[in-house]
Each structure stands twice: as structure tokens, then as C-alpha cells.
């Protein structure tokens, strides 16, 4: 009891100490982008006592890729898309009726370079390295999210009931061995379950249990509405003094020598001591004119948000249909269904074929859970790197930090990324290793 009291007392003292350290090294910081990544970074910077301005072209925070993602905070499910056997699987996926992968042929050199780089990462050795880097940041981020929730009481339809990865074939179930090896290496808890085992956690699957041979459960994973989180955290950040400038176009970075000297915007030139770039898929084009080449490419994803009609026939937490690569998540009184990887550049057109795939999966798993006829259909661009790991940290410009390339895991990695970036700007040593997380790995 005494130790618990001491730990509880230490939390606010630790936060206050971090603030005092930062205020002695006060800076003006300009954050480009107000998605979940940019907003979270801004909050942690303001908590440290910096003067923070956030610029975004949208009318509010979290209105692009953060708006309607799958809702998973899934450190245990953090893995690169590039892995052994993926090229063959990709061919099989393209031939499926409800395909998890769609490629629109384009004369886009960036897309083909990105694809070739991804293929080079489809080895067992690279997969293990890349997954290890991703799990390191994702596990840390989940812990930071828990601490943040305790500190400020933020609510966003969150649940702490784990992720269930469902397998329709024995081959899929047997293929978990490599992932389990890495989970064990990083101390990530897991359970390998048969039909009766996974029904303990998702009883509504009893109606369709014959469709699945087993599941991998990741009990440390969480769920929550990323958009709600971003909106609420933006208000908390404003209360700490963050100045959000919405509806402002970001045009170019200005440089001189090894420093960024300003950012040209539709409001004119904005200057600061430090600059943080968190523009998701749009980061690549913004950085190229100043000589920073990053392999971040947009991979289009889709979701539907379905109102729950029968609570006992809806999911309890998050499930991943391994065959269709579609996640089904409970968010309050709604079911969020997210998936599909479409390579088609920056196209944001909604596609009815993708909607039908999402509707198929949710009705196949939970036929009486929700009303798909009233679903909200959405699409967004995931900023993907070919190795799966985001780009977080400094670069050749001493006052510019990058935070992009989180792919499908921006929500999972947001708070950890925010803490790391705040530490770097304050001159503190981050609490996790930065090995393999920065842009230097591409040089």
C-alpha cells in the first residue's frame, strides 16, 4: 500500500519535473499537421512549457487519416506488411472476390519505387528487424496512453479487452509461429485459442464459430475512437496555450544552411525555434524540395461505421479477420469496420466495391450486430513506409524533426511518438531506443 501511494504521488511530481526541465530550455515550436500524431506532439510539447503553434489546412483536428480508422490500439498486432511469402499472398489477394489488396495501374514512379523497396523487405531477417522496431514504439505508446488517461481523464470510447486475430484455415493458424517468437522476445502477452477459447472473449461469434479454426488473442491491446481522442486532446492542448491555426495552407519549407528558417503558408511566413513535420502522406512532397527523400507513400484504406442494433450480437472489442485483413471494432454504440489496401496515389474517391467487402466481413462475423444500411462510408490515406516502421526524430536540419510514415498504426503509436518528440526537443534522452526509427536508416 505504501509503495502504491508513493507511485501515485510520484506521477504528478514527475510531470512537474519534466515541465521544469523543459521551461529552462523554452522554445517556440511550429507543428505542421493536426492529425492524431501532430495533436499529440503539440500536447506533450505544451505540457513541457514550450510555446506551440499547430498549422493545418483542415477546419479542425483529426479530419483526415485520423477521422475514421479501425479504432485499434494494437501493439501486439504491430507488424510490417512486408514479410516472407507476402509477394505470393499478394497475387492470391488480387484474385479474391473480396480482396484485401487493390492496385490501380499508374505511371507513378514513386509508387513503383515504394513497391520495389517493400519487396526488398520481404525476407525473414528484415521482417524480424522491422517488427521489433514497430513493437518497441507501439508498446511504449500504449503505456504512455494509459498514463495520459490517468493524468487527464480523457474519454474516447476506449476499451481494454484485447485484440482477437481470427483464422479461417489451419495454415493461417500455423503461420503465427514467427509472430509469436517476436512477441515472446519483447514480452508481449498472447493467447493461442481454439474455438471454445475465443468464444469466452467474443460470445457473439457463437453463431458463426464453424467458420474459424482458432485465434490469436493479444490481451494488452486496446480500442478507442481516434477522432474523439484527437478532438478532446486538442482542447486540452489549447488549455495549455497551444495555438491551432486551421484552414491554413502549408506551401513550403524555407532553409538556410543546416537550418529551417521558416514555413511559407497561406497566412505568410511562419517562424519558430523548432519545426515538427507531421503531414502524413503529404510529408514526402513537402520534404523533397529541401533535399530530404523519404519513402512514404499513401496506401488508401476504407471504413464503415455501423450503428449497433443488438448489443449482445456485436463485438466486445476488436477482431481481425486474417483472410480479408479487415478489423471489426466496437466503439461505444457503433461498430467500426476498417480495411483494404489500395495503391492509387492520392485519390480519395469512395469505391462501392470496397464498401461491399467491409459489409461482407461484418455481416459474416456479426450478422445481427448492426444495421449496415445506415453505415457511414469513409476513406483515408495511410502514410506507409516500405519497411512498416515510421520515421520519427531528427534529420540533417538541426531544428527540424520528422514524424510520419506510421501507416495503419498512427493511432497505436501516437502517444509514444508524442513523448519521444517532446523529449528530443527538450534535449532529454527518450525512454526507448531510437535505433532504426529515424530517417537515417534510409541513407
TAFEN-V636642 format. One record per residue. N is the residue number from 0. RES is the residue in one small letter. PHI is phi in whole degrees, -180 to 180 (999 if undefined). BURIAL is # if it has 16 or more other C-alpha atoms within 10 Angstrom, else .. Layout:
BEGIN
n	res	phi	burial
N	RES	PHI	BURIAL
N	RES	PHI	BURIAL
END
This chain:
BEGIN
n	res	phi	burial
0	x	999	.
1	x	-63	.
2	x	-64	.
3	x	-62	.
4	x	-63	.
5	x	-63	.
6	x	-63	.
7	x	-64	.
8	x	-69	.
9	x	-70	.
10	x	-58	.
11	x	-65	.
12	x	-66	.
13	x	-62	.
14	x	-61	.
15	x	-65	.
16	x	-63	.
17	x	-58	#
18	x	-64	#
19	x	-66	.
20	x	-61	.
21	x	-68	#
22	x	-65	#
23	x	-72	.
24	x	-124	.
25	x	-58	#
26	x	-141	#
27	x	-95	#
28	x	-121	#
29	x	-108	#
30	x	-104	#
31	x	-100	#
32	x	114	#
33	x	-122	#
34	x	-73	#
35	x	-62	#
36	x	-69	#
37	x	-61	#
38	x	-66	#
39	x	-67	#
40	x	-59	#
41	x	-60	#
42	x	-61	#
43	x	-67	#
44	x	-65	#
45	x	-66	#
46	x	-63	#
47	x	-81	#
48	x	99	#
49	x	-79	#
50	x	-89	#
51	x	-122	#
52	x	-123	#
53	x	-115	#
54	x	-119	#
55	x	-153	#
56	x	-75	#
57	x	-77	#
58	x	-79	.
59	x	-166	#
60	x	-78	#
61	x	69	#
62	x	-99	#
63	x	-113	#
64	x	-62	#
65	x	-79	#
66	x	-70	#
67	x	-141	#
68	x	-74	#
69	x	-68	#
70	x	88	#
71	x	-89	#
72	x	-111	#
73	x	-125	#
74	x	-59	#
75	x	-66	#
76	x	-97	#
77	x	-71	#
78	x	-158	#
79	x	-70	#
80	x	-70	#
81	x	-80	#
82	x	-161	#
83	x	-58	#
84	x	84	.
85	x	-65	#
86	x	-56	.
87	x	-67	.
88	x	-61	.
89	x	-61	.
90	x	-63	.
91	x	-65	.
92	x	-62	#
93	x	-62	.
94	x	-92	.
95	x	-76	.
96	x	-65	.
97	x	-102	#
98	x	-78	#
99	x	-79	#
100	x	-130	#
101	x	-132	#
102	x	-121	.
103	x	-95	.
104	x	-56	.
105	x	-141	.
106	x	-87	.
107	x	-119	.
108	x	-56	.
109	x	-63	.
110	x	-65	#
111	x	-72	.
112	x	-63	.
113	x	-62	#
114	x	-63	#
115	x	-66	.
116	x	-64	#
117	x	-65	#
118	x	-60	#
119	x	-66	.
120	x	-92	#
121	x	-86	#
122	x	-120	.
123	x	-62	.
124	x	-67	.
125	x	-67	#
126	x	-60	#
127	x	-65	#
128	x	-64	#
129	x	-66	#
130	x	-64	#
131	x	-60	#
132	x	-64	#
133	x	-67	#
134	x	-64	#
135	x	-57	#
136	x	-71	#
137	x	-68	#
138	x	-63	#
139	x	-61	#
140	x	-64	#
141	x	-61	#
142	x	-66	.
143	x	-65	#
144	x	-65	#
145	x	-62	.
146	x	-65	.
147	x	-63	.
148	x	-61	.
149	x	-68	.
150	x	-72	.
151	x	-121	.
152	x	64	.
153	x	-72	#
154	x	-117	.
155	x	-156	#
156	x	59	#
157	x	-84	#
158	x	-134	#
159	x	-123	.
160	x	-121	#
161	x	83	#
162	x	-115	#
163	x	-117	#
164	x	-95	#
165	x	-97	#
166	x	-116	#
167	x	-89	#
168	x	-130	.
169	x	-66	.
170	x	-62	.
171	x	-63	#
172	x	-64	#
173	x	-66	.
174	x	-74	.
175	x	-78	.
176	x	-57	.
177	x	-66	.
178	x	-64	#
179	x	-63	#
180	x	-59	.
181	x	-73	#
182	x	-60	#
183	x	-65	.
184	x	-59	.
185	x	-100	.
186	x	67	.
187	x	-85	#
188	x	-67	.
189	x	-155	#
190	x	-138	.
191	x	-99	#
192	x	-120	#
193	x	-89	.
194	x	-58	#
195	x	-66	.
196	x	-68	.
197	x	-74	#
198	x	-68	#
199	x	-64	.
200	x	-101	#
201	x	-131	#
202	x	-61	#
203	x	-67	#
204	x	-76	#
205	x	-58	#
206	x	-71	.
207	x	-131	.
208	x	-62	#
209	x	-69	.
210	x	-82	.
211	x	-128	#
212	x	-93	#
213	x	175	#
214	x	-156	#
215	x	-110	#
216	x	-104	#
217	x	-116	#
218	x	-68	#
219	x	-83	#
220	x	-78	#
221	x	-130	#
222	x	-135	#
223	x	173	#
224	x	-84	#
225	x	-61	#
226	x	-65	#
227	x	-59	#
228	x	-57	#
229	x	-64	#
230	x	-63	#
231	x	-68	#
232	x	-67	#
233	x	-61	#
234	x	-66	#
235	x	-64	#
236	x	-66	#
237	x	-59	#
238	x	-64	.
239	x	-90	#
240	x	107	#
241	x	-68	#
242	x	-101	#
243	x	-90	#
244	x	-114	#
245	x	-93	#
246	x	70	.
247	x	-113	#
248	x	-74	#
249	x	-103	#
250	x	-102	.
251	x	-168	#
252	x	-92	#
253	x	-103	#
254	x	-138	.
255	x	-151	.
256	x	64	.
257	x	-99	.
258	x	-131	#
259	x	-86	#
260	x	-103	#
261	x	171	#
262	x	-127	#
263	x	-78	#
264	x	-132	#
265	x	-68	.
266	x	-100	.
267	x	105	.
268	x	-80	.
269	x	-113	#
270	x	-123	#
271	x	-161	#
272	x	-81	#
273	x	-133	#
274	x	-126	#
275	x	-121	#
276	x	-102	#
277	x	-135	#
278	x	-103	#
279	x	57	#
280	x	-64	#
281	x	-85	#
282	x	-66	#
283	x	-58	#
284	x	-67	.
285	x	-71	#
286	x	-87	#
287	x	-56	.
288	x	-63	.
289	x	-102	.
290	x	86	.
291	x	-104	.
292	x	-104	#
293	x	-123	#
294	x	-89	#
295	x	-101	#
296	x	-132	#
297	x	-75	#
298	x	-114	#
299	x	-73	#
300	x	-125	#
301	x	-130	#
302	x	-149	#
303	x	-124	#
304	x	-117	#
305	x	-110	#
306	x	-68	#
307	x	-75	#
308	x	-107	.
309	x	-132	.
310	x	-60	.
311	x	-77	.
312	x	-110	#
313	x	-107	#
314	x	-65	#
315	x	-87	#
316	x	-141	#
317	x	-117	#
318	x	-126	#
319	x	-119	#
320	x	-79	#
321	x	-64	#
322	x	-68	#
323	x	-100	#
324	x	55	#
325	x	-120	#
326	x	-99	#
327	x	-124	#
328	x	-131	#
329	x	-89	#
330	x	-126	#
331	x	63	#
332	x	-100	.
333	x	-131	#
334	x	-114	#
335	x	-100	#
336	x	-121	#
337	x	-131	#
338	x	173	#
339	x	75	#
340	x	-115	#
341	x	-121	#
342	x	-95	#
343	x	-152	#
344	x	68	#
345	x	-99	.
346	x	-66	.
347	x	-115	.
348	x	-73	.
349	x	-76	.
350	x	-122	.
351	x	-65	.
352	x	-62	.
353	x	-69	#
354	x	-61	#
355	x	-64	.
356	x	-63	#
357	x	-64	#
358	x	-63	#
359	x	-60	#
360	x	-65	#
361	x	-67	#
362	x	-76	.
363	x	-70	.
364	x	-89	#
365	x	-132	#
366	x	-61	#
367	x	-118	#
368	x	-80	#
369	x	-151	#
370	x	-103	#
371	x	-69	#
372	x	-65	.
373	x	-106	.
374	x	-74	#
375	x	-91	.
376	x	-102	#
377	x	-145	#
378	x	-139	#
379	x	-151	#
380	x	-105	#
381	x	-83	#
382	x	-82	#
383	x	-105	#
384	x	-98	#
385	x	-68	#
386	x	-101	#
387	x	88	#
388	x	-79	#
389	x	-70	#
390	x	-107	#
391	x	-133	#
392	x	128	#
393	x	-79	#
394	x	-147	#
395	x	-71	.
396	x	-92	#
397	x	-66	.
398	x	-115	#
399	x	-121	#
400	x	-120	#
401	x	-110	#
402	x	-148	#
403	x	-155	#
404	x	78	#
405	x	-77	#
406	x	61	#
407	x	-82	#
408	x	-116	#
409	x	-60	#
410	x	-67	#
411	x	-63	#
412	x	-101	#
413	x	-63	#
414	x	-69	#
415	x	-64	#
416	x	-63	#
417	x	-60	#
418	x	-66	#
419	x	-61	#
420	x	-65	#
421	x	-64	#
422	x	-63	#
423	x	-63	.
424	x	-69	#
425	x	-83	#
426	x	80	.
427	x	-91	.
428	x	-77	.
429	x	-58	.
430	x	-78	.
431	x	-122	.
432	x	-68	.
433	x	-93	.
434	x	-57	.
435	x	78	#
436	x	-99	#
437	x	-91	#
438	x	-67	#
439	x	-58	.
440	x	-67	.
441	x	-96	.
442	x	-80	.
END
